[in-house]
Amino acid sequence: MQLFYITNRPDVALVAEKYGVDRVWVDLETRGKELRQKNLDTVKSHHCIEDISKIKPRLTAAEMMVRINSWYEDSAWEIEKVLEAGADWIMLPYWKTVEEVNQFLNVVKGRCKTSLLLETKEAVNCVDDVLTLGGFDEMHIGINDLCISYGKTFLFEMLTDGTVEFLCKKFKSVGIPYGFGGIARLGEGLLPAEKVLMEHYRLGSTRVILSRSFCDYEGRSIEDIEKVFRQNVEALRQYEATLPQMSKERLLENRQEVICIVKEIVQSMQLAKENGE
């Protein structure tokens, strides 16, 4: 499983790289995100292009991935600046049409690897045409915004209602590498991280974002950050090594457990909303 970690701190980026993170992720996306996710406990980025050039020269193993803004009139300018700063990967978020994807790829022109972040129902509706277009290197399903786009209550409903599985099968059929969502540290998360990882394995996902709860570094010393990161990655890798030994029946059983847990979470969230909590 390839691991992505979002940070604009060079010292934290080096810790992430040291313990096996495959991509350090600088997040430039701000357009429309605050409005979409205003009631959600999600990370709103304050990264800038200069963060790329501060971190990239110090990396020796991990790649630099940059999420730009969704397609707009200045996207070409933004892409040029990101490439100049040293991005190995550029991710296009919140696309809704084949035309947006095509314009993105035409500007990048193969100068770095490209990742498409699928997180709208419009993208789901045109995904076959995008896969036919081709020319990109991977697909990632952003279940937070996809949940909002479909008017769902809890992000992992996208996993239990079959949407993620439907998309993964399409990506697999054309040989495009893919992943979805993020992962908390083992033993944590409303939906336990272990159960999410089992679904990644069942669905053939090969990449995941390490969430804020995986290593929340606010207020921590770099020594503490390194300790927490090492422990959490080691635990994740040890658990990941057990997944190939699990039977198909056990993976399907886990899926049913996930469905039940998510249903309970949704009911609880809806009740809290009705009670004004």
SEROKOL-37041 format. One record per residue (C-alpha): residue in three letters; x, y, z negated. Coordinates in Angstrom, 2 decimals. Layout:
N
res:x:y:z
ALA:X:Y:Z
...
END
This chain:
277
res:x:y:z
MET:0.00:0.00:0.00
GLN:1.41:3.38:1.00
LEU:1.09:5.97:-1.74
PHE:0.45:9.69:-1.21
TYR:0.92:12.31:-3.91
ILE:-0.18:15.94:-3.79
THR:2.21:18.49:-5.31
ASN:3.96:21.73:-4.41
ARG:6.60:21.40:-7.14
PRO:9.98:20.24:-5.84
ASP:10.96:18.61:-9.16
VAL:7.72:16.62:-9.32
ALA:8.06:15.69:-5.64
LEU:11.48:14.19:-6.34
VAL:10.09:12.17:-9.26
ALA:7.30:10.87:-7.02
GLU:9.83:9.92:-4.34
LYS:12.09:8.22:-6.89
TYR:9.30:5.87:-7.92
GLY:8.19:4.90:-4.47
VAL:5.67:7.45:-3.26
ASP:5.73:7.25:0.53
ARG:4.47:10.75:1.27
VAL:4.63:13.99:-0.64
TRP:1.55:15.99:0.28
VAL:1.40:19.78:0.48
ASP:-2.21:20.89:0.70
LEU:-2.99:24.10:2.60
GLU:-6.73:23.51:2.95
THR:-8.78:26.33:1.45
ARG:-11.35:27.31:4.10
GLY:-14.83:26.36:2.88
LYS:-13.58:23.92:0.25
GLU:-14.43:26.01:-2.80
LEU:-18.01:26.41:-1.61
ARG:-18.43:22.71:-0.71
GLN:-16.98:21.39:-3.96
LYS:-17.98:24.18:-6.36
ASN:-19.77:21.84:-8.78
LEU:-17.23:19.02:-8.61
ASP:-14.18:18.38:-10.78
THR:-11.82:18.30:-7.82
VAL:-8.44:19.91:-7.28
LYS:-8.59:23.21:-5.39
SER:-5.18:23.81:-3.83
HIS:-3.06:26.93:-4.17
HIS:-0.24:25.63:-2.00
CYS:1.41:27.68:0.73
ILE:3.57:27.09:3.81
GLU:6.71:28.12:1.89
ASP:6.21:25.09:-0.38
ILE:6.93:22.81:2.58
SER:10.35:24.31:3.24
LYS:11.20:24.18:-0.47
ILE:10.46:20.48:-0.79
LYS:11.22:18.92:2.60
PRO:15.04:19.41:2.59
ARG:15.27:17.68:-0.79
LEU:13.46:14.52:0.27
THR:15.58:11.56:1.31
ALA:13.03:8.73:1.54
ALA:9.51:10.10:1.29
GLU:7.89:11.87:4.22
MET:6.35:15.32:4.07
MET:2.63:15.42:4.87
VAL:0.70:18.67:5.18
ARG:-3.07:19.05:5.21
ILE:-3.92:22.14:7.21
ASN:-7.26:23.92:7.23
SER:-10.20:22.59:9.20
TRP:-10.14:23.71:12.82
TYR:-10.56:27.49:13.29
GLU:-9.33:30.35:15.46
ASP:-5.86:30.46:13.87
SER:-5.24:26.70:13.72
ALA:-2.61:26.77:16.47
TRP:-0.64:29.43:14.60
GLU:-0.95:27.46:11.35
ILE:0.28:24.26:13.00
GLU:3.32:26.03:14.47
LYS:4.26:27.41:11.04
VAL:3.83:24.02:9.41
LEU:6.02:22.36:12.04
GLU:8.70:25.03:11.63
ALA:8.68:24.38:7.88
GLY:9.44:20.69:8.44
ALA:6.24:18.64:8.28
ASP:6.59:14.95:9.21
TRP:2.83:14.51:9.22
ILE:-0.03:16.94:9.76
MET:-3.52:16.03:8.57
LEU:-6.63:17.58:10.11
PRO:-9.49:17.71:7.58
TYR:-13.23:18.18:7.90
TRP:-13.45:17.75:11.68
LYS:-16.86:17.28:13.20
THR:-16.34:16.86:16.94
VAL:-14.15:15.09:19.47
GLU:-13.28:18.54:20.84
GLU:-11.76:19.63:17.53
VAL:-9.64:16.49:17.35
ASN:-8.54:16.90:20.96
GLN:-7.56:20.55:20.43
PHE:-5.60:19.55:17.32
LEU:-3.68:16.84:19.15
ASN:-3.02:19.11:22.14
VAL:-1.42:21.73:19.89
VAL:0.70:19.24:17.95
LYS:1.86:17.65:21.24
GLY:3.47:14.66:19.53
ARG:5.95:16.81:17.60
CYS:5.04:15.05:14.37
LYS:2.73:12.25:13.24
THR:-0.96:13.02:12.95
SER:-3.59:11.95:10.45
LEU:-7.34:12.50:10.77
LEU:-9.27:12.97:7.53
LEU:-12.80:11.75:8.18
GLU:-15.15:13.41:5.69
THR:-18.33:14.51:7.50
LYS:-21.39:12.66:8.76
GLU:-20.80:14.36:12.12
ALA:-17.38:12.69:12.27
VAL:-18.98:9.32:11.52
ASN:-21.43:9.90:14.36
CYS:-18.68:10.60:16.91
VAL:-16.01:8.25:15.54
ASP:-16.25:5.86:18.51
ASP:-15.46:8.69:20.91
VAL:-12.55:9.80:18.73
LEU:-11.15:6.27:18.65
THR:-11.49:6.11:22.44
LEU:-9.62:9.43:22.70
GLY:-6.75:8.06:20.61
GLY:-3.40:9.80:20.38
PHE:-3.30:10.05:16.58
ASP:-1.41:7.88:14.09
GLU:-3.84:7.09:11.29
MET:-7.28:7.69:9.83
HIS:-8.11:8.44:6.21
ILE:-11.66:8.49:4.83
GLY:-12.22:11.40:2.44
ILE:-15.00:10.04:0.28
ASN:-15.46:13.19:-1.84
ASP:-16.59:15.40:1.03
LEU:-18.24:12.51:2.84
CYS:-20.38:12.00:-0.27
ILE:-21.37:15.69:-0.15
SER:-22.06:15.53:3.58
TYR:-24.53:12.69:3.08
GLY:-26.11:14.24:-0.01
LYS:-25.02:11.43:-2.32
THR:-24.56:11.75:-6.08
PHE:-21.24:9.93:-6.68
LEU:-18.31:9.63:-4.31
PHE:-18.03:5.84:-4.58
GLU:-21.55:5.44:-3.23
MET:-19.80:5.72:0.14
LEU:-18.01:2.50:-0.76
THR:-21.07:0.61:-2.00
ASP:-23.55:1.67:0.70
GLY:-21.40:0.11:3.44
THR:-20.20:3.34:5.05
VAL:-16.52:2.81:4.22
GLU:-16.65:-0.83:5.29
PHE:-18.40:0.11:8.56
LEU:-15.63:2.61:9.34
CYS:-12.78:0.34:8.28
LYS:-13.97:-2.37:10.65
LYS:-13.96:0.12:13.51
PHE:-10.43:1.31:12.73
LYS:-9.16:-2.23:12.34
SER:-10.66:-3.28:15.68
VAL:-8.51:-0.73:17.54
GLY:-5.37:-1.18:15.45
ILE:-5.40:2.24:13.74
PRO:-3.90:2.20:10.20
TYR:-6.36:3.51:7.63
GLY:-7.05:4.20:3.99
PHE:-9.66:5.86:1.86
GLY:-10.00:8.08:-1.19
GLY:-7.77:8.24:-4.20
ILE:-6.85:6.00:-7.11
ALA:-6.63:6.74:-10.83
ARG:-4.08:5.10:-13.10
LEU:-4.90:1.48:-13.93
GLY:-7.39:1.16:-16.76
GLU:-8.97:4.54:-16.00
GLY:-11.64:6.06:-13.78
LEU:-15.44:5.96:-13.97
LEU:-15.06:3.11:-11.51
PRO:-11.99:1.24:-12.84
ALA:-8.93:1.65:-10.64
GLU:-8.37:-2.11:-10.53
LYS:-11.75:-2.65:-8.90
VAL:-11.10:0.09:-6.36
LEU:-7.77:-1.50:-5.44
MET:-9.48:-4.85:-4.89
GLU:-11.83:-3.15:-2.43
HIS:-8.85:-1.58:-0.64
TYR:-7.36:-5.03:-0.22
ARG:-10.65:-6.63:0.89
LEU:-11.22:-3.92:3.49
GLY:-7.66:-3.92:4.85
SER:-6.80:-0.41:3.65
THR:-3.06:0.24:3.56
ARG:-2.85:3.75:2.07
VAL:-4.25:5.67:-0.87
ILE:-3.86:9.02:-2.64
LEU:-2.65:8.99:-6.23
SER:-5.25:11.12:-7.98
ARG:-4.72:13.91:-10.49
SER:-5.40:11.50:-13.38
PHE:-2.62:9.22:-12.14
CYS:-0.09:11.76:-13.41
ASP:-1.52:15.09:-14.55
TYR:1.67:17.11:-14.91
GLU:0.22:20.38:-16.17
GLY:1.98:21.37:-19.38
ARG:4.31:18.35:-19.35
SER:8.10:18.38:-19.32
ILE:9.78:16.87:-16.28
GLU:11.10:14.07:-18.53
ASP:7.56:13.22:-19.62
ILE:6.32:13.41:-16.04
GLU:8.99:10.95:-14.95
LYS:8.14:8.54:-17.76
VAL:4.42:8.60:-16.99
PHE:4.98:8.30:-13.24
ARG:7.35:5.35:-13.60
GLN:5.00:3.47:-15.92
ASN:1.93:4.06:-13.78
VAL:3.55:3.15:-10.45
GLU:5.11:0.02:-11.92
ALA:1.73:-1.07:-13.30
LEU:0.05:-0.37:-9.96
ARG:2.66:-2.31:-8.00
GLN:2.47:-5.27:-10.39
TYR:-1.30:-5.40:-10.02
GLU:-1.07:-4.94:-6.26
ALA:1.19:-8.02:-6.09
THR:-1.63:-10.16:-7.51
LEU:-4.16:-9.18:-4.83
PRO:-2.99:-11.59:-2.09
GLN:-3.56:-14.44:-4.54
MET:-7.24:-13.57:-4.99
SER:-9.75:-15.68:-3.13
LYS:-12.28:-14.27:-0.69
GLU:-14.98:-15.29:-3.15
ARG:-13.37:-13.30:-5.96
LEU:-13.08:-10.22:-3.74
LEU:-16.76:-10.48:-2.79
GLU:-17.65:-10.95:-6.44
ASN:-15.74:-7.78:-7.22
ARG:-17.72:-5.94:-4.56
GLN:-20.96:-6.90:-6.29
GLU:-19.52:-5.74:-9.61
VAL:-18.57:-2.42:-8.01
ILE:-22.11:-2.01:-6.65
CYS:-23.58:-2.56:-10.13
ILE:-21.15:-0.16:-11.81
VAL:-21.72:2.57:-9.23
LYS:-25.49:2.16:-9.53
GLU:-25.26:2.66:-13.30
ILE:-23.02:5.71:-12.88
VAL:-25.41:7.28:-10.37
GLN:-28.40:6.68:-12.64
SER:-26.54:8.24:-15.55
MET:-25.49:11.27:-13.48
GLN:-29.02:11.79:-12.16
LEU:-30.49:11.55:-15.67
ALA:-27.95:14.08:-16.97
LYS:-28.87:16.44:-14.15
GLU:-32.58:16.11:-14.92
ASN:-31.87:16.92:-18.56
GLY:-29.78:19.94:-17.60
GLU:-26.55:18.53:-19.03
END
